[in-house]
């Protein structure tokens, strides 16, 4: 799949899985984390939580709130899929603005002495 592209699968009446690829790779994990962070920053009506993995992001939602929402689509799968696709498209063109939350991950190294 091209970088940043994904497939969306129906998981249950309350969840979909977004797949960025089928291998463990840093660029796929970055894409998962990026969409996950964006989704928490801009949730859709009925959004509940996510479960990120190396190459997938499972998105849980309340189907009653989703179906009642103004999101385009005939059913929950279509509504959530369209929202996630649009959000991913926005991610590619979005520029940070004042007030955005930026996550900076770092690794700390320490030396311990046993006494």
N, C-alpha and C positions, 0 to 999 in steps of 0.2 A: 504494500500500500504506500502511496506517496506520503511524505512527511506531513503529519498533522491530520491526515485523512482517517476516517473511522467508519465502522459498521455498527449499527444499532440493532440489538436483538431483544425480542420480547422475552422476559424472564418469568413474569407472573402478572396478575392483574394489578399489582402494586409496585412493579419494578421493571426497569430495562437495563441491559448491559451494553456499554459502549466499548467496542474492541478496537484498539489502535494497531494491533498486530498479533502474531502468535509466537513470539519469542521474547526472551528476557533481554532487554536492551535499554541502555540509558536514555536514548532519545524517546522511546515509547513511555518510559516511566516519567520523563519530563512532560510529555504531552498529557498523560493521565493527571499528574499533579497540577498542571496549568489549568486544565478544564475543571478539575475539582475545586481549585481556589476561586476560579471565576464563577462557578455555579454557587458557591457559598456567598460570594459577594453580590450576586445578582440572581437570587432564587426565583423560580416560577411559582405561581399559586399552587399550593398543594405539596411543594417540595418538603421531604422529610429528612433524608440523610443520604450519605453515599458510603460505598465500600470500595476504596481504591486497591488495585493490585498492580503487578508489574506492567501489564499491557491492557488492562481493562478497568473500567469504572462502572460499578453498579449503582444506579440511581433509584432510590425508593421515594414513593410519593403516595399521597392520599387520592385515590381515584375519584372520590366524590367532589373534592375541591378542584381537581384538574378538569373533570368533565363540565363543571359549572363555570370554569374560567373562560375568558375571551380569547384564549390561545387558539390559533387556527388548527383545524383538524376535525375529523368526524368522531374519533375515539381517543382514549387516553394515550395509546401508543403513538398515534399520529401527532397529537398535541405536544407530548414530551419530546418526541423525535425531532419535530420541527424546531422546537425551542432550543434543544441542544445543538442542532446543526447551525442555527443562526448564531448562537452564543459562540460556537467554535469559529465561525466566520468572522465575528466581531473581534475575537481574540487576535486574529492575524493582523488586523488594522488598528487595534486600539493603542493609544498612546497614554502613558501615565499622566494623571493630572493631580493637582494639589488635593490632598484628602484621601487619595488612594492608599490602600494598605499594601506594603511591599514586604514579602517574606524573604528574609535572608537566612539561609541555613549555613551553619559553620560546624567544623569539627574542632574539638579542643583536645590537645594532648597534654597529659600530666604524668609526672613521675612521682611514685610513692615510695617511701622508705618504710620497711617493716622493722619495728623495734622489738 
